[in-house]
């Protein structure tokens, strides 16, 4: 075929000899470029739809129903969640198309800083809307990541490269404020607003007559506020903050790839042309996006440390726990595991906690974000070309080719991953004997190929998961488990699982009481009833409980500081072995001085002020274990000498010659008879 007229640029496109519209008789060279631009946009559009379909299936996998489930409600719920995620992603793509079209405005570069701040606040509002719409942080994470990525793309519409750098600095400053203060305190601000509105509603109801207003909800509102106050120090703020951080990191790492795509399809997307960026200047934008990655990650590390110090979060410990859970998963895909959702966590954060911020989590987010960005680019390309896909004879062929290529690529990559052993379960390597015996008689080559250590580890895990091991563990470690209960049981756990926890704790405490009573010598000791508490006694116990909890929290905050203050040698004997550090002032004394100096921290603890006060006031001494034993021995001997010196003859004579009343004589005679009986036995 003669393609001189149909392909004037000399680029071998598919469907070069296909009519541009059904109504065309010949190919119009003037409309060829626009048609190719529209067809490229259609290809991007179909790739995005196929990717969204595949990723929604893995974001919301259909798990096998349990034996007790006799209906199809889990399957219907999964289908509804997938449809909700798919529709929400498409709606977000249309909204991002509006933002991209807005960035094509000629004066957008002049007001670039104002536009960035506006989009930041708009992102907070849209994030709340998406969280309420999707109901899970795992589903809203890729949607909001795509929003942040497109927001970074439109900053290239600055007047020049210097304005682009300044806009990045403005965005980074707002990112620090959002991650350090706005994000963690946003829920508190919303709760405060709701409480203010509810208080105003209660005040307005009091103005109404008694038969129109009721106070039956006041107790429930007070209970809800108390529960919210108790649940401040839970895992949910940490999970929400780290989920937002993972979205920002993914947007940072994926931004250079999107810039490369825009550079390759510069004629079709027309973004570089509308942003007035030359092709040679685009390399500087790409170079900046690559160079800034390590510095941004270092800044994120410092921000995570600051969050741990400011809010008291244990981010590193939680990530270590997530890594262990991912390595010890039961199925190759973490989301397919049944009954692994943590019921103690808020329902919207359970699915993201289940994926443990693993490589599977980031892969799913990357594919879904790529699909949304491709959908935005496809719609922009078709809109710029004013392309009518339904009038193009090549539309059905393009759709079939893209879908077929997507299915083939997915199948090939899945097979390669299975062949390589990507995300294989470690336990499967230790079950080789079961697989070999199931196939038939084991061969010598198979037995020599496997390692005996894996078999031993598998057997060890089998013993550790048995009921006998669990019973023995609970029997011999009950005291340690009870000591760790304040660390393991959060207020949300005790609130949601109170009957189950009370039952289990009663069993543990009952067993411990039985062990203690069996070890005691006086088996016939009198049993005391539990006394009823009056309001003053209950208030006293609550005050003691609050003070004890405050001291425990203060000691945990300064425990790393105390360990860092240990010297290399003992201050008494200059020894270097078995060293430990001691504080010169106890936590109780420091707490009293802290309250005197900072009266506003009497009810609420300011961690920064407490650590600063501890650094300034506390003193330490390093002592070895032999010196510690010597000091304890001297203290014990000093106490014995004091007791002996106090027991002189005069006091003893006074004690003997003193007369006893009838009650004292009866007590002494009873004690003497029981002691004599126990000695005879």
BELTAVEN-V406634 format. One record per residue. N is the residue number from 0. PHI is phi in degrees with one decimal (999 if undefined). PSI is psi in degrees with one decimal (NA if undefined). Layout:
n->{N:N}
phi->{PHI:PHI}
psi->{PSI:PSI}
This chain:
n->{0:1:2:3:4:5:6:7:8:9:10:11:12:13:14:15:16:17:18:19:20:21:22:23:24:25:26:27:28:29:30:31:32:33:34:35:36:37:38:39:40:41:42:43:44:45:46:47:48:49:50:51:52:53:54:55:56:57:58:59:60:61:62:63:64:65:66:67:68:69:70:71:72:73:74:75:76:77:78:79:80:81:82:83:84:85:86:87:88:89:90:91:92:93:94:95:96:97:98:99:100:101:102:103:104:105:106:107:108:109:110:111:112:113:114:115:116:117:118:119:120:121:122:123:124:125:126:127:128:129:130:131:132:133:134:135:136:137:138:139:140:141:142:143:144:145:146:147:148:149:150:151:152:153:154:155:156:157:158:159:160:161:162:163:164:165:166:167:168:169:170:171:172:173:174:175:176:177:178:179:180:181:182:183:184:185:186:187:188:189:190:191:192:193:194:195:196:197:198:199:200:201:202:203:204:205:206:207:208:209:210:211:212:213:214:215:216:217:218:219:220:221:222:223:224:225:226:227:228:229:230:231:232:233:234:235:236:237:238:239:240:241:242:243:244:245:246:247:248:249:250:251:252:253:254:255:256:257:258:259:260:261:262:263:264:265:266:267:268:269:270:271:272:273:274:275:276:277:278:279:280:281:282:283:284:285:286:287:288:289:290:291:292:293:294:295:296:297:298:299:300:301:302:303:304:305:306:307:308:309:310:311:312:313:314:315:316:317:318:319:320:321:322:323:324:325:326:327:328:329:330:331:332:333:334:335:336:337:338:339:340:341:342:343:344:345:346:347:348:349:350:351:352:353:354:355:356:357:358:359:360:361:362:363:364:365:366:367:368:369:370:371:372:373:374:375:376:377:378:379:380:381:382:383:384:385:386:387:388:389:390:391:392:393:394:395:396:397:398:399:400:401:402:403:404:405:406:407:408:409:410:411:412:413:414:415:416:417:418:419:420:421:422:423:424:425:426:427:428:429:430:431:432:433:434:435:436:437:438:439:440:441:442:443:444:445:446:447:448:449:450:451:452:453:454:455:456:457:458:459:460:461:462:463:464:465:466:467:468:469:470:471:472:473:474:475:476:477:478:479:480:481:482:483:484:485:486:487:488:489:490:491:492:493:494:495:496:497:498:499:500:501:502:503:504:505:506:507:508:509:510:511:512:513:514:515:516:517:518:519:520:521:522:523:524:525:526:527:528:529:530:531:532:533:534:535:536:537:538:539:540:541:542:543:544:545:546:547:548:549:550:551:552:553:554:555:556:557:558:559:560:561:562:563:564:565:566:567:568:569:570:571:572:573:574:575:576:577:578:579:580:581:582:583:584:585:586:587:588:589:590:591:592:593:594:595:596:597:598:599:600:601:602:603:604:605:606:607:608:609:610:611:612:613:614:615:616:617:618:619:620:621:622:623:624:625:626:627:628:629:630:631:632:633:634:635:636:637:638:639:640:641:642:643:644:645:646:647:648:649:650:651:652:653:654:655:656:657:658:659:660:661:662:663:664:665:666:667:668:669:670:671:672:673:674:675:676:677:678:679:680}
phi->{999:-85.6:-105.2:-66.9:-82.4:-78.9:-134.6:-68.2:-81.9:77.3:-101.7:-79.3:-89.8:-68.2:57.4:-68.5:-102.6:-86.8:-60.0:-75.0:-137.4:-62.0:-82.1:-80.6:-95.6:-127.4:-84.3:-88.0:-61.8:-70.0:-98.0:-66.9:-64.2:-65.7:-67.7:-63.5:-62.2:-67.4:-66.1:-63.0:-62.6:-65.2:-63.4:-61.9:-61.7:-70.9:-61.8:-66.6:-64.7:-63.4:-66.3:-62.6:-65.4:-69.1:-71.2:-64.7:-67.3:-89.5:-66.9:-124.1:-72.0:-85.6:-83.9:-68.8:-67.6:-73.7:-67.2:-73.0:-80.9:-111.8:-127.7:-104.8:-65.1:-60.2:-68.3:-65.0:-65.0:-63.0:-63.2:-66.1:-63.5:-63.2:-63.1:-64.0:-65.2:-64.8:-67.3:-64.3:-65.9:-67.3:-64.4:-63.7:-63.0:-64.6:-66.3:-68.6:-62.4:-62.9:-66.1:-64.9:-64.4:-65.9:-69.2:-77.7:-64.1:-64.5:-92.0:-64.8:-66.3:-69.9:-108.4:-65.8:-67.7:-64.0:-66.2:-65.5:-64.2:-63.4:-68.3:-64.9:-67.2:-65.3:-64.5:-63.6:-66.0:-66.8:-61.4:-64.6:-65.0:-67.8:-63.0:-71.3:-74.6:-85.5:81.7:-139.5:-68.2:-64.4:-79.2:-82.1:-61.9:-67.0:-65.8:-73.5:-65.0:-62.8:-62.8:-65.5:-68.3:-65.7:-63.2:-70.6:-67.6:-71.6:-69.2:-71.1:-81.0:-62.4:-62.4:-149.5:-67.0:-65.6:-64.1:-63.3:-66.1:-65.4:-66.9:-64.6:-64.1:-62.2:-64.2:-68.2:-63.1:-68.1:-62.9:-63.0:-62.6:-66.9:-77.6:-87.1:-124.4:-66.2:-61.8:-64.5:-96.6:-65.1:-64.1:-65.0:-64.5:-65.0:-64.8:-63.0:-63.4:-64.9:-65.6:-64.6:-65.6:-66.6:-65.0:-64.8:-65.3:-65.7:-65.1:-70.1:-69.4:-66.9:-76.1:-82.3:-61.4:-65.9:-78.1:-96.1:-114.1:-134.8:-107.2:-73.4:-95.6:-67.2:-64.5:-66.6:-65.0:-64.3:-65.8:-63.7:-65.3:-66.9:-64.3:-63.5:-67.8:-72.3:-93.3:-67.4:-98.0:-120.2:-82.1:-61.8:-61.0:-63.9:-63.2:-63.5:-67.5:-72.8:-64.1:-62.5:-64.3:-63.7:-65.1:-65.5:-66.7:-63.0:-63.8:-64.8:-75.8:-91.7:-60.9:-60.5:-64.3:-65.0:-65.0:-64.7:-62.0:-65.5:-68.6:-68.7:-103.9:-68.2:-74.0:-81.3:-77.8:62.3:-73.3:-63.8:-69.2:-74.8:-82.5:59.7:-112.1:-72.0:-64.9:-71.2:-73.2:-63.7:-65.9:-68.7:-63.1:-66.0:-63.9:-64.5:-63.6:-81.8:-71.3:-75.7:-60.3:-62.8:-68.0:-65.9:-66.3:-63.0:-63.6:-65.1:-62.5:-64.1:-68.4:-64.7:-63.7:-65.8:-64.8:-63.4:-75.0:-76.7:-106.9:74.3:-79.0:-109.4:-68.7:-63.3:-63.6:-67.3:-67.0:-63.0:-63.9:-64.5:-64.0:-64.3:-64.2:-69.5:-70.1:-99.9:-69.6:-91.4:-127.3:-66.9:-105.8:-62.4:-72.2:-85.5:-68.7:-97.9:60.4:-112.6:-74.8:-78.0:-70.4:-80.0:-96.4:-56.8:-59.6:-72.9:-110.6:-71.0:-69.3:-70.3:-69.9:-66.3:-76.6:61.7:50.8:-88.5:-65.2:-65.0:-63.0:-71.0:-66.1:-62.3:-61.7:-62.6:-65.2:-70.6:-63.9:-60.4:-65.1:-65.8:-67.2:-62.4:-64.9:-64.9:-63.9:-63.3:-66.6:-63.8:-62.1:-67.9:-70.4:-64.6:-87.9:52.5:-87.6:-104.7:-67.6:-73.6:-96.9:-92.5:-64.0:-88.0:-62.8:-62.5:-67.2:-63.0:-62.4:-65.5:-64.9:-65.3:-65.1:-64.4:-64.0:-64.3:-66.0:-65.5:-63.7:-61.6:-64.8:-65.6:-65.1:-65.1:-66.0:-64.7:-63.8:-67.0:-69.4:-73.2:89.5:-68.1:59.8:-73.4:-80.5:-67.0:-68.2:-62.9:-70.0:-101.1:-107.8:-66.0:-68.8:-66.2:-66.9:-68.0:-67.2:-70.5:-78.4:142.2:-67.6:-69.4:-100.0:-63.9:-65.5:-67.3:-68.1:-75.5:-73.8:-88.3:-95.5:-70.4:-64.8:-64.5:-64.6:-65.0:-65.2:-65.5:-63.6:-63.7:-65.0:-63.3:-69.2:-67.6:-91.3:-78.5:-68.4:-63.8:-64.9:-62.9:-64.6:-67.0:-63.0:-65.5:-71.0:-90.8:-125.3:-63.7:-61.9:-66.4:-63.4:-67.3:-66.7:-88.9:-59.5:-59.8:-81.5:-89.3:-95.9:-85.7:-56.4:-69.2:-65.2:-65.6:-78.8:-83.8:-116.7:-64.1:-61.7:-64.6:-66.5:-63.2:-65.5:-66.9:-66.1:-63.5:-65.9:-65.2:-67.5:-64.6:-66.6:-67.1:-62.4:-65.9:-65.4:-66.4:-67.8:-71.6:-81.0:-74.9:-81.8:-87.6:-72.2:-97.9:-68.3:-69.1:-96.8:-104.9:-78.8:-76.5:-74.5:-81.1:-99.9:-87.8:-58.4:-67.7:-64.2:-63.3:-65.7:-66.3:-66.0:-63.8:-64.3:-64.6:-63.9:-65.3:-67.5:-65.3:-63.8:-65.0:-65.7:-63.5:-67.2:-64.3:-68.2:-67.1:-66.7:-100.8:-61.1:-61.5:-65.9:-64.7:-66.9:-73.1:-88.0:-74.5:-83.1:-84.9:-131.4:-74.3:-77.1:-104.6:-117.2:60.9:-78.4:-118.7:-108.9:52.8:-90.5:-145.9:-107.8:-123.9:-95.1:-77.6:-121.3:-74.2:-66.2:-63.3:-65.4:-65.0:-64.5:-62.9:-65.0:-65.0:-67.7:-64.8:-79.4:-125.4:-64.1:-70.2:-97.0:-70.4:-93.4:-117.9:-92.4:-92.9:-63.4:-65.9:-64.8:-64.4:-68.2:-65.8:-65.5:-63.7:-59.7:-79.5:-104.3:-74.3:-125.8:-128.1:-143.8:-100.0:-135.7:-90.9:-67.5:-60.7:-64.6:-65.8:-65.2:-61.8:-66.5:-65.8:-64.9:-64.1:-65.5:-65.3:-64.5:-65.3:-66.6:-64.8:-62.7:-64.4:-66.4:-67.5:-66.4:-77.0:-89.2:-86.0:-69.9:-64.1:-66.7:-65.9:-63.3:-62.0:-67.7:-75.0:-80.8:-71.0:-86.9:-106.3:-83.0:-66.9:-66.0:-65.0:-63.8:-66.7:-64.8:-66.6:-66.7:-63.9:-63.1:-67.4:-67.8:-69.3:-66.6:-65.6:-64.8:-65.7:-70.4:-65.1:-63.6}
psi->{146.9:110.7:21.7:-41.8:-35.9:-21.0:70.4:-26.1:-7.3:17.3:124.2:88.4:154.5:151.0:41.8:-29.6:12.1:142.0:146.8:-36.2:158.3:-30.1:-7.6:143.2:-40.3:168.2:124.3:114.8:-27.3:-28.9:0.5:-42.6:-42.3:-37.2:-42.2:-38.1:-42.9:-39.6:-36.6:-42.0:-36.9:-38.8:-43.4:-40.6:-44.8:-36.2:-38.5:-42.6:-42.7:-41.4:-40.7:-37.9:-44.7:-41.3:-34.4:-30.7:-32.2:-26.7:-38.0:79.1:148.0:106.1:152.2:128.6:149.9:175.1:-32.9:-23.0:116.9:14.3:175.7:30.2:-41.3:-39.3:-41.1:-37.8:-41.0:-42.4:-39.9:-42.3:-40.5:-45.6:-39.2:-43.7:-40.9:-45.6:-40.8:-37.5:-40.1:-41.2:-39.7:-37.2:-42.1:-37.9:-38.2:-31.0:-40.2:-39.3:-41.0:-42.8:-34.1:-34.5:-16.7:-4.1:140.9:-35.2:8.6:-38.4:-27.4:-36.6:38.5:-39.4:-42.9:-37.4:-37.2:-45.9:-38.7:-42.7:-29.6:-48.4:-34.9:-35.2:-37.3:-43.5:-44.4:-34.5:-41.8:-38.8:-43.6:-37.1:-41.3:-33.0:-46.5:-29.7:-6.6:138.7:-28.8:-37.2:-33.5:-15.1:-51.2:-30.5:-45.2:-27.1:-41.7:-36.8:-44.8:-34.3:-45.0:-33.7:-36.7:-32.4:-42.7:-14.0:-14.3:-7.9:10.9:160.7:-38.2:-178.5:-33.1:-42.1:-33.8:-42.3:-42.0:-36.1:-33.9:-40.5:-41.8:-44.3:-36.4:-38.7:-41.9:-31.6:-40.0:-45.8:-41.3:-42.4:-32.4:-36.9:-51.0:-48.2:-54.6:-29.9:-0.9:-42.8:-38.5:-39.4:-43.0:-40.5:-39.8:-41.2:-41.9:-39.0:-39.0:-43.0:-40.4:-36.8:-39.8:-37.3:-40.7:-38.0:-38.3:-31.9:-28.7:-24.7:-17.0:162.7:160.6:-32.4:-13.7:-26.3:150.1:148.6:22.7:-14.8:-5.6:-41.2:-39.3:-38.0:-40.4:-39.0:-39.5:-41.7:-37.6:-39.6:-41.1:-36.7:-35.4:-27.2:15.9:-39.4:64.3:-172.3:-16.9:-44.1:-39.0:-44.9:-43.8:-41.4:-42.9:-30.0:-43.3:-39.5:-40.5:-36.3:-41.7:-39.6:-42.1:-40.6:-38.3:-43.4:-27.2:-13.3:-42.2:-36.4:-41.1:-35.9:-37.6:-41.7:-41.7:-36.2:-38.5:-43.3:48.4:-34.5:-32.4:-43.0:-32.8:16.6:-42.1:-35.7:-42.8:-28.1:-4.6:46.3:125.6:158.6:-36.9:-33.6:-23.4:-24.3:-33.0:-37.7:-43.5:-40.3:-40.0:-40.9:-30.1:-40.5:-31.6:-13.4:-55.0:-37.0:-36.7:-39.0:-39.8:-41.5:-36.5:-35.9:-44.9:-37.1:-36.9:-40.6:-39.0:-37.1:-38.8:-40.1:-36.8:-42.8:-3.9:22.5:150.2:72.8:-43.7:-43.3:-38.4:-40.2:-36.1:-40.9:-39.4:-39.3:-42.3:-42.3:-38.0:-38.7:-28.5:24.0:157.8:-21.6:159.7:-32.1:121.2:-32.5:-13.7:-8.3:137.6:147.3:34.0:3.5:132.4:110.3:-15.9:-12.3:154.5:142.4:-32.9:-15.0:3.1:-39.2:-39.5:-31.1:-31.7:-37.5:-9.7:24.3:41.7:-176.2:-29.7:-39.0:-46.2:-32.9:-44.5:-44.7:-41.1:-45.3:-40.5:-40.2:-42.0:-38.7:-43.1:-41.4:-40.2:-37.7:-39.2:-46.1:-39.5:-44.1:-38.3:-42.4:-46.3:-34.2:-39.5:-35.7:-5.8:50.0:132.6:99.9:-33.0:-15.8:0.7:124.3:-21.4:2.0:-50.2:-38.2:-41.2:-43.4:-44.5:-41.6:-44.4:-43.7:-41.4:-42.9:-38.5:-42.9:-42.8:-44.1:-42.1:-43.6:-44.0:-45.7:-36.4:-42.4:-38.5:-41.4:-40.7:-37.1:-40.1:-24.9:31.2:131.6:32.3:149.5:134.2:-28.9:-28.4:-29.0:-20.3:7.2:26.5:-32.2:-36.0:-40.7:-41.2:-43.4:-29.7:-31.6:-21.4:-156.5:129.1:144.7:158.1:-35.9:-38.9:-41.2:-36.7:-22.0:-31.8:156.3:141.5:-26.8:-35.8:-38.8:-40.8:-40.0:-37.1:-42.9:-39.5:-41.6:-36.0:-39.6:-39.1:-28.1:3.5:160.0:-33.0:-42.1:-41.7:-40.4:-43.7:-36.9:-45.9:-32.8:-42.8:-10.0:25.7:-43.2:-42.2:-38.5:-41.1:-34.4:-30.4:-4.3:-41.3:-26.6:-31.9:-32.4:107.0:163.9:-33.8:-35.1:-47.7:-25.2:-43.3:-34.1:39.7:-47.7:-43.4:-42.7:-38.8:-38.3:-46.7:-41.3:-35.1:-38.6:-44.8:-47.9:-34.2:-39.1:-38.8:-41.4:-36.9:-40.8:-40.8:-41.6:-32.2:-28.5:-20.9:153.2:-34.4:88.8:-25.1:32.7:149.2:145.8:132.4:136.4:156.0:119.2:151.3:139.3:136.9:171.7:-37.4:-41.3:-42.2:-40.0:-37.4:-41.4:-40.5:-39.3:-42.1:-40.7:-42.0:-40.0:-40.0:-41.6:-36.6:-43.7:-38.5:-41.8:-40.0:-39.6:-35.6:-34.2:-35.0:2.0:-44.4:-35.0:-39.3:-42.7:-32.1:-16.7:5.1:131.3:176.4:-20.4:159.9:138.7:-8.9:-45.9:1.2:25.6:162.0:0.6:149.0:55.1:147.9:155.0:140.0:148.9:144.5:-25.1:137.1:167.9:-34.3:-44.5:-41.7:-36.7:-42.8:-44.4:-36.6:-41.3:-36.7:-40.3:-34.6:83.3:-25.5:-14.9:19.1:-40.2:-39.0:137.7:124.6:108.2:-38.3:-45.8:-39.1:-43.7:-38.0:-41.9:-38.4:-44.7:-38.2:-31.3:-38.4:147.0:152.8:159.8:137.1:128.7:145.9:168.6:-40.9:-42.0:-34.6:-42.1:-41.5:-41.6:-40.0:-39.0:-42.5:-38.5:-40.2:-43.9:-35.4:-38.0:-40.6:-42.4:-39.6:-38.9:-39.7:-40.7:-29.3:-22.2:69.1:177.0:-36.9:-44.9:-36.0:-41.7:-40.4:-37.3:-36.8:-41.3:-8.4:141.3:143.9:144.7:-178.3:-38.6:-44.4:-39.3:-38.5:-39.6:-43.6:-39.2:-39.6:-44.4:-38.1:-40.2:-42.3:-36.2:-39.1:-39.5:-42.7:-33.9:-37.6:-38.4:NA}
